[in-house]
Amino acid sequence: MTVALVSASSVLASTAASGLGVLALVWPPWWGFVLAVVAVVIGGICVTSFAGPNLAAVGISPDDRLLVRPVGLVRLWALSKGVEVPVSSIVDVGVSPRTDLVRGMPAPGTHLPGVMTAGTFRQLGRGEKDLWMVGRNEQVLVIELTGERYRHLVLGVEDPEAATEALRAALNRER
């Protein structure tokens, strides 16, 4: 059995001469796939968020039910088909700065700081669930509910002030 001792300088010289470079990064073959999937997911979230301020469609049906539906890929990121509740279960409607609201823990949901928050978020200690569909909006529409699956609906709509007035008009018509 023969042992060959090779100096570090001869290894570096042979590596540089072969054109491989001094530092070669070797990854397992599946890492490329994982990196590609992560890049596609983050890219999809960013594209959805940057497409516009309207991540949720809000309306009142003729039979006085509040309809909230995710727009586009938000349905995928929020893992939700939306919410349909009676107008009578709405406690309050308002506009709030997005940064003033407490988000909670995603369960399930997507959160990319400063870009998008979508999905169900649990308020720890209180056992309440909130549905978020918010992009890069400064002001968001907040709907407080009672006796429903979600306690709050936090929605990124194009004009939260107009949506608030329309929902309040529907509430006054109902009561």
PyRosetta script that sets phi, psi and omega in degrees:
from pyrosetta import init, pose_from_sequence

init()
pose = pose_from_sequence("MTVALVSASSVLASTAASGLGVLALVWPPWWGFVLAVVAVVIGGICVTSFAGPNLAAVGISPDDRLLVRPVGLVRLWALSKGVEVPVSSIVDVGVSPRTDLVRGMPAPGTHLPGVMTAGTFRQLGRGEKDLWMVGRNEQVLVIELTGERYRHLVLGVEDPEAATEALRAALNRER")
pose.set_psi(1, 128.7)
pose.set_omega(1, -176.8)
pose.set_phi(2, -113.9)
pose.set_psi(2, 133.5)
pose.set_omega(2, 177.9)
pose.set_phi(3, -110.5)
pose.set_psi(3, 127.1)
pose.set_omega(3, 179.7)
pose.set_phi(4, -105.8)
pose.set_psi(4, 128.9)
pose.set_omega(4, 175.8)
pose.set_phi(5, -98.2)
pose.set_psi(5, 125.2)
pose.set_omega(5, -178.9)
pose.set_phi(6, -120.6)
pose.set_psi(6, 133.4)
pose.set_omega(6, 179.9)
pose.set_phi(7, -78.0)
pose.set_psi(7, 154.6)
pose.set_omega(7, -179.7)
pose.set_phi(8, -63.2)
pose.set_psi(8, -35.2)
pose.set_omega(8, -178.8)
pose.set_phi(9, -67.1)
pose.set_psi(9, -33.4)
pose.set_omega(9, 178.9)
pose.set_phi(10, -72.6)
pose.set_psi(10, -33.2)
pose.set_omega(10, 176.4)
pose.set_phi(11, -66.9)
pose.set_psi(11, -44.4)
pose.set_omega(11, 178.9)
pose.set_phi(12, -63.7)
pose.set_psi(12, -40.1)
pose.set_omega(12, -179.4)
pose.set_phi(13, -65.8)
pose.set_psi(13, -41.6)
pose.set_omega(13, -179.9)
pose.set_phi(14, -70.6)
pose.set_psi(14, -33.9)
pose.set_omega(14, 178.3)
pose.set_phi(15, -68.5)
pose.set_psi(15, -44.9)
pose.set_omega(15, 179.8)
pose.set_phi(16, -65.6)
pose.set_psi(16, -36.7)
pose.set_omega(16, -179.6)
pose.set_phi(17, -68.6)
pose.set_psi(17, -32.2)
pose.set_omega(17, -179.1)
pose.set_phi(18, -80.3)
pose.set_psi(18, -6.1)
pose.set_omega(18, 177.2)
pose.set_phi(19, 82.6)
pose.set_psi(19, 10.2)
pose.set_omega(19, -179.0)
pose.set_phi(20, -82.2)
pose.set_psi(20, -17.9)
pose.set_omega(20, -176.7)
pose.set_phi(21, 88.1)
pose.set_psi(21, 162.6)
pose.set_omega(21, -175.4)
pose.set_phi(22, -77.6)
pose.set_psi(22, -43.4)
pose.set_omega(22, -178.0)
pose.set_phi(23, -106.2)
pose.set_psi(23, 109.8)
pose.set_omega(23, 176.9)
pose.set_phi(24, -105.6)
pose.set_psi(24, 127.6)
pose.set_omega(24, -179.6)
pose.set_phi(25, -98.3)
pose.set_psi(25, 119.4)
pose.set_omega(25, -178.3)
pose.set_phi(26, -112.9)
pose.set_psi(26, 118.2)
pose.set_omega(26, 178.2)
pose.set_phi(27, -110.4)
pose.set_psi(27, 151.7)
pose.set_omega(27, 170.7)
pose.set_phi(28, -62.5)
pose.set_psi(28, 150.9)
pose.set_omega(28, -174.9)
pose.set_phi(29, -60.2)
pose.set_psi(29, -28.9)
pose.set_omega(29, -177.6)
pose.set_phi(30, -77.6)
pose.set_psi(30, -13.6)
pose.set_omega(30, 179.9)
pose.set_phi(31, -66.4)
pose.set_psi(31, -33.2)
pose.set_omega(31, 177.7)
pose.set_phi(32, -62.0)
pose.set_psi(32, -41.8)
pose.set_omega(32, 177.9)
pose.set_phi(33, -63.5)
pose.set_psi(33, -45.4)
pose.set_omega(33, 179.6)
pose.set_phi(34, -61.7)
pose.set_psi(34, -44.6)
pose.set_omega(34, 179.0)
pose.set_phi(35, -62.2)
pose.set_psi(35, -39.9)
pose.set_omega(35, 178.3)
pose.set_phi(36, -64.9)
pose.set_psi(36, -42.4)
pose.set_omega(36, 179.0)
pose.set_phi(37, -63.7)
pose.set_psi(37, -44.2)
pose.set_omega(37, 178.5)
pose.set_phi(38, -61.7)
pose.set_psi(38, -42.8)
pose.set_omega(38, 179.5)
pose.set_phi(39, -63.9)
pose.set_psi(39, -40.4)
pose.set_omega(39, 179.2)
pose.set_phi(40, -66.7)
pose.set_psi(40, -42.3)
pose.set_omega(40, -179.5)
pose.set_phi(41, -64.7)
pose.set_psi(41, -48.6)
pose.set_omega(41, -179.7)
pose.set_phi(42, -65.1)
pose.set_psi(42, -39.7)
pose.set_omega(42, 176.8)
pose.set_phi(43, -62.7)
pose.set_psi(43, -41.6)
pose.set_omega(43, 178.2)
pose.set_phi(44, -64.1)
pose.set_psi(44, -39.6)
pose.set_omega(44, 177.2)
pose.set_phi(45, -63.9)
pose.set_psi(45, -45.4)
pose.set_omega(45, -179.5)
pose.set_phi(46, -64.2)
pose.set_psi(46, -44.1)
pose.set_omega(46, 179.8)
pose.set_phi(47, -62.1)
pose.set_psi(47, -42.6)
pose.set_omega(47, 178.8)
pose.set_phi(48, -62.2)
pose.set_psi(48, -44.8)
pose.set_omega(48, -177.4)
pose.set_phi(49, -69.3)
pose.set_psi(49, -40.1)
pose.set_omega(49, -177.0)
pose.set_phi(50, -79.6)
pose.set_psi(50, -9.0)
pose.set_omega(50, -178.3)
pose.set_phi(51, -66.5)
pose.set_psi(51, -26.7)
pose.set_omega(51, -179.6)
pose.set_phi(52, 165.5)
pose.set_psi(52, 170.6)
pose.set_omega(52, -176.4)
pose.set_phi(53, -79.3)
pose.set_psi(53, -13.5)
pose.set_omega(53, -172.8)
pose.set_phi(54, -92.5)
pose.set_psi(54, 97.6)
pose.set_omega(54, 178.9)
pose.set_phi(55, -102.4)
pose.set_psi(55, -7.0)
pose.set_omega(55, 179.7)
pose.set_phi(56, -141.4)
pose.set_psi(56, 142.2)
pose.set_omega(56, 174.5)
pose.set_phi(57, -103.0)
pose.set_psi(57, 127.3)
pose.set_omega(57, -176.5)
pose.set_phi(58, -121.2)
pose.set_psi(58, 135.5)
pose.set_omega(58, 178.3)
pose.set_phi(59, -162.1)
pose.set_psi(59, 170.7)
pose.set_omega(59, 177.6)
pose.set_phi(60, -116.3)
pose.set_psi(60, 126.2)
pose.set_omega(60, 179.7)
pose.set_phi(61, -77.8)
pose.set_psi(61, 164.4)
pose.set_omega(61, 178.7)
pose.set_phi(62, -60.4)
pose.set_psi(62, -25.6)
pose.set_omega(62, 178.9)
pose.set_phi(63, -93.9)
pose.set_psi(63, 28.1)
pose.set_omega(63, 175.7)
pose.set_phi(64, 55.5)
pose.set_psi(64, 56.3)
pose.set_omega(64, 173.2)
pose.set_phi(65, -124.6)
pose.set_psi(65, 137.4)
pose.set_omega(65, 176.3)
pose.set_phi(66, -79.1)
pose.set_psi(66, 126.3)
pose.set_omega(66, 178.9)
pose.set_phi(67, -115.0)
pose.set_psi(67, 124.4)
pose.set_omega(67, 175.4)
pose.set_phi(68, -125.2)
pose.set_psi(68, 120.5)
pose.set_omega(68, -179.3)
pose.set_phi(69, -127.1)
pose.set_psi(69, 137.0)
pose.set_omega(69, 174.5)
pose.set_phi(70, -69.4)
pose.set_psi(70, 147.5)
pose.set_omega(70, -178.6)
pose.set_phi(71, -102.5)
pose.set_psi(71, 128.7)
pose.set_omega(71, 174.4)
pose.set_phi(72, 64.5)
pose.set_psi(72, -134.3)
pose.set_omega(72, -177.1)
pose.set_phi(73, -72.5)
pose.set_psi(73, -6.6)
pose.set_omega(73, 178.1)
pose.set_phi(74, -60.7)
pose.set_psi(74, -29.8)
pose.set_omega(74, 177.4)
pose.set_phi(75, -59.3)
pose.set_psi(75, -39.2)
pose.set_omega(75, 178.0)
pose.set_phi(76, -71.0)
pose.set_psi(76, -46.9)
pose.set_omega(76, -176.1)
pose.set_phi(77, -69.2)
pose.set_psi(77, -33.0)
pose.set_omega(77, -179.7)
pose.set_phi(78, -84.3)
pose.set_psi(78, -15.0)
pose.set_omega(78, -174.9)
pose.set_phi(79, 52.0)
pose.set_psi(79, 45.4)
pose.set_omega(79, -176.9)
pose.set_phi(80, -147.3)
pose.set_psi(80, 144.7)
pose.set_omega(80, 174.4)
pose.set_phi(81, -91.3)
pose.set_psi(81, -5.4)
pose.set_omega(81, -178.4)
pose.set_phi(82, 113.0)
pose.set_psi(82, -168.0)
pose.set_omega(82, -175.0)
pose.set_phi(83, -136.1)
pose.set_psi(83, 141.6)
pose.set_omega(83, 172.8)
pose.set_phi(84, -134.3)
pose.set_psi(84, 112.8)
pose.set_omega(84, -177.3)
pose.set_phi(85, -134.3)
pose.set_psi(85, 155.8)
pose.set_omega(85, 175.5)
pose.set_phi(86, -66.7)
pose.set_psi(86, 146.2)
pose.set_omega(86, 179.0)
pose.set_phi(87, -60.9)
pose.set_psi(87, -28.9)
pose.set_omega(87, -179.2)
pose.set_phi(88, -65.3)
pose.set_psi(88, -17.9)
pose.set_omega(88, 179.4)
pose.set_phi(89, -88.1)
pose.set_psi(89, -0.1)
pose.set_omega(89, 176.7)
pose.set_phi(90, -81.1)
pose.set_psi(90, 124.2)
pose.set_omega(90, 178.9)
pose.set_phi(91, -91.2)
pose.set_psi(91, -46.2)
pose.set_omega(91, -177.1)
pose.set_phi(92, -154.0)
pose.set_psi(92, 154.0)
pose.set_omega(92, 177.8)
pose.set_phi(93, -133.0)
pose.set_psi(93, 135.6)
pose.set_omega(93, 179.5)
pose.set_phi(94, -161.6)
pose.set_psi(94, 175.7)
pose.set_omega(94, 177.3)
pose.set_phi(95, -115.3)
pose.set_psi(95, 137.1)
pose.set_omega(95, -178.3)
pose.set_phi(96, -141.8)
pose.set_psi(96, 149.4)
pose.set_omega(96, 171.8)
pose.set_phi(97, -65.6)
pose.set_psi(97, 135.6)
pose.set_omega(97, -177.3)
pose.set_phi(98, -57.6)
pose.set_psi(98, -36.5)
pose.set_omega(98, -176.0)
pose.set_phi(99, -72.5)
pose.set_psi(99, -16.4)
pose.set_omega(99, -179.5)
pose.set_phi(100, -84.6)
pose.set_psi(100, -8.2)
pose.set_omega(100, -173.9)
pose.set_phi(101, -95.9)
pose.set_psi(101, 144.4)
pose.set_omega(101, 177.8)
pose.set_phi(102, -90.9)
pose.set_psi(102, 124.8)
pose.set_omega(102, -173.7)
pose.set_phi(103, -83.6)
pose.set_psi(103, -47.0)
pose.set_omega(103, -175.8)
pose.set_phi(104, 91.5)
pose.set_psi(104, -165.8)
pose.set_omega(104, -178.1)
pose.set_phi(105, -97.9)
pose.set_psi(105, 135.1)
pose.set_omega(105, 179.0)
pose.set_phi(106, -68.4)
pose.set_psi(106, 135.2)
pose.set_omega(106, -178.1)
pose.set_phi(107, -158.6)
pose.set_psi(107, 78.1)
pose.set_omega(107, -16.6)
pose.set_phi(108, -87.2)
pose.set_psi(108, 155.1)
pose.set_omega(108, 179.9)
pose.set_phi(109, -173.8)
pose.set_psi(109, 172.4)
pose.set_omega(109, -179.5)
pose.set_phi(110, -120.2)
pose.set_psi(110, 132.0)
pose.set_omega(110, 176.0)
pose.set_phi(111, -139.1)
pose.set_psi(111, 115.7)
pose.set_omega(111, 173.1)
pose.set_phi(112, -120.4)
pose.set_psi(112, 105.3)
pose.set_omega(112, -170.8)
pose.set_phi(113, -50.5)
pose.set_psi(113, 128.9)
pose.set_omega(113, 178.6)
pose.set_phi(114, 79.0)
pose.set_psi(114, -4.4)
pose.set_omega(114, -176.6)
pose.set_phi(115, -117.7)
pose.set_psi(115, -57.7)
pose.set_omega(115, -177.4)
pose.set_phi(116, -154.8)
pose.set_psi(116, 142.6)
pose.set_omega(116, 170.2)
pose.set_phi(117, -131.3)
pose.set_psi(117, 116.1)
pose.set_omega(117, -177.0)
pose.set_phi(118, -144.9)
pose.set_psi(118, 134.3)
pose.set_omega(118, 176.6)
pose.set_phi(119, 126.0)
pose.set_psi(119, -167.9)
pose.set_omega(119, 179.6)
pose.set_phi(120, -89.5)
pose.set_psi(120, 131.3)
pose.set_omega(120, 177.9)
pose.set_phi(121, -127.6)
pose.set_psi(121, 130.2)
pose.set_omega(121, -178.2)
pose.set_phi(122, -95.1)
pose.set_psi(122, 136.9)
pose.set_omega(122, 174.0)
pose.set_phi(123, -86.8)
pose.set_psi(123, 111.8)
pose.set_omega(123, -177.1)
pose.set_phi(124, -64.4)
pose.set_psi(124, 138.2)
pose.set_omega(124, 178.0)
pose.set_phi(125, 87.4)
pose.set_psi(125, -24.3)
pose.set_omega(125, -178.7)
pose.set_phi(126, -105.7)
pose.set_psi(126, -17.4)
pose.set_omega(126, 179.5)
pose.set_phi(127, 71.0)
pose.set_psi(127, 14.1)
pose.set_omega(127, -179.7)
pose.set_phi(128, -92.9)
pose.set_psi(128, 151.1)
pose.set_omega(128, 176.5)
pose.set_phi(129, -118.2)
pose.set_psi(129, 140.6)
pose.set_omega(129, 176.4)
pose.set_phi(130, -121.9)
pose.set_psi(130, 145.4)
pose.set_omega(130, 175.0)
pose.set_phi(131, -104.8)
pose.set_psi(131, 120.9)
pose.set_omega(131, -179.9)
pose.set_phi(132, -109.9)
pose.set_psi(132, 135.8)
pose.set_omega(132, 169.8)
pose.set_phi(133, -143.0)
pose.set_psi(133, 78.4)
pose.set_omega(133, -172.8)
pose.set_phi(134, -130.8)
pose.set_psi(134, 135.4)
pose.set_omega(134, 174.9)
pose.set_phi(135, -101.4)
pose.set_psi(135, -126.2)
pose.set_omega(135, -177.8)
pose.set_phi(136, -94.3)
pose.set_psi(136, 21.7)
pose.set_omega(136, -178.2)
pose.set_phi(137, -63.3)
pose.set_psi(137, 140.8)
pose.set_omega(137, 173.2)
pose.set_phi(138, -80.1)
pose.set_psi(138, -43.0)
pose.set_omega(138, 179.6)
pose.set_phi(139, -111.9)
pose.set_psi(139, 137.7)
pose.set_omega(139, -179.5)
pose.set_phi(140, -126.6)
pose.set_psi(140, 155.1)
pose.set_omega(140, 176.0)
pose.set_phi(141, -86.9)
pose.set_psi(141, 127.4)
pose.set_omega(141, 179.4)
pose.set_phi(142, -118.8)
pose.set_psi(142, 123.4)
pose.set_omega(142, 178.6)
pose.set_phi(143, -116.2)
pose.set_psi(143, 122.1)
pose.set_omega(143, 178.1)
pose.set_phi(144, -97.0)
pose.set_psi(144, 131.5)
pose.set_omega(144, -177.3)
pose.set_phi(145, -118.2)
pose.set_psi(145, 161.3)
pose.set_omega(145, 173.9)
pose.set_phi(146, -133.2)
pose.set_psi(146, 140.9)
pose.set_omega(146, 177.3)
pose.set_phi(147, 70.7)
pose.set_psi(147, 20.8)
pose.set_omega(147, -179.0)
pose.set_phi(148, -122.5)
pose.set_psi(148, 175.9)
pose.set_omega(148, -178.6)
pose.set_phi(149, -61.3)
pose.set_psi(149, -40.4)
pose.set_omega(149, -180.0)
pose.set_phi(150, -108.6)
pose.set_psi(150, 142.5)
pose.set_omega(150, 177.0)
pose.set_phi(151, -82.7)
pose.set_psi(151, -39.9)
pose.set_omega(151, 179.5)
pose.set_phi(152, -132.6)
pose.set_psi(152, 146.1)
pose.set_omega(152, 170.0)
pose.set_phi(153, -114.2)
pose.set_psi(153, 118.1)
pose.set_omega(153, -179.6)
pose.set_phi(154, -111.4)
pose.set_psi(154, 112.5)
pose.set_omega(154, -167.3)
pose.set_phi(155, -126.5)
pose.set_psi(155, 137.6)
pose.set_omega(155, 173.5)
pose.set_phi(156, -93.8)
pose.set_psi(156, 106.2)
pose.set_omega(156, 177.9)
pose.set_phi(157, -119.1)
pose.set_psi(157, 163.8)
pose.set_omega(157, -175.3)
pose.set_phi(158, -63.1)
pose.set_psi(158, -44.8)
pose.set_omega(158, -179.8)
pose.set_phi(159, -130.9)
pose.set_psi(159, 90.5)
pose.set_omega(159, -176.6)
pose.set_phi(160, -64.4)
pose.set_psi(160, -30.6)
pose.set_omega(160, 179.3)
pose.set_phi(161, -64.8)
pose.set_psi(161, -46.4)
pose.set_omega(161, 179.8)
pose.set_phi(162, -66.1)
pose.set_psi(162, -39.0)
pose.set_omega(162, 178.5)
pose.set_phi(163, -64.2)
pose.set_psi(163, -38.5)
pose.set_omega(163, 178.1)
pose.set_phi(164, -62.5)
pose.set_psi(164, -46.0)
pose.set_omega(164, -179.7)
pose.set_phi(165, -63.6)
pose.set_psi(165, -40.6)
pose.set_omega(165, 179.8)
pose.set_phi(166, -66.0)
pose.set_psi(166, -40.5)
pose.set_omega(166, 178.9)
pose.set_phi(167, -69.3)
pose.set_psi(167, -37.4)
pose.set_omega(167, 177.0)
pose.set_phi(168, -65.9)
pose.set_psi(168, -36.8)
pose.set_omega(168, 176.8)
pose.set_phi(169, -63.6)
pose.set_psi(169, -40.9)
pose.set_omega(169, 178.0)
pose.set_phi(170, -66.1)
pose.set_psi(170, -36.5)
pose.set_omega(170, 177.7)
pose.set_phi(171, -65.4)
pose.set_psi(171, -43.4)
pose.set_omega(171, -179.5)
pose.set_phi(172, -66.6)
pose.set_psi(172, -35.9)
pose.set_omega(172, 178.0)
pose.set_phi(173, -66.3)
pose.set_psi(173, -36.1)
pose.set_omega(173, -179.0)
pose.set_phi(174, -70.8)
pose.set_psi(174, -39.1)
pose.set_omega(174, -173.6)
pose.set_phi(175, -90.0)
pose.dump_pdb("model.pdb")
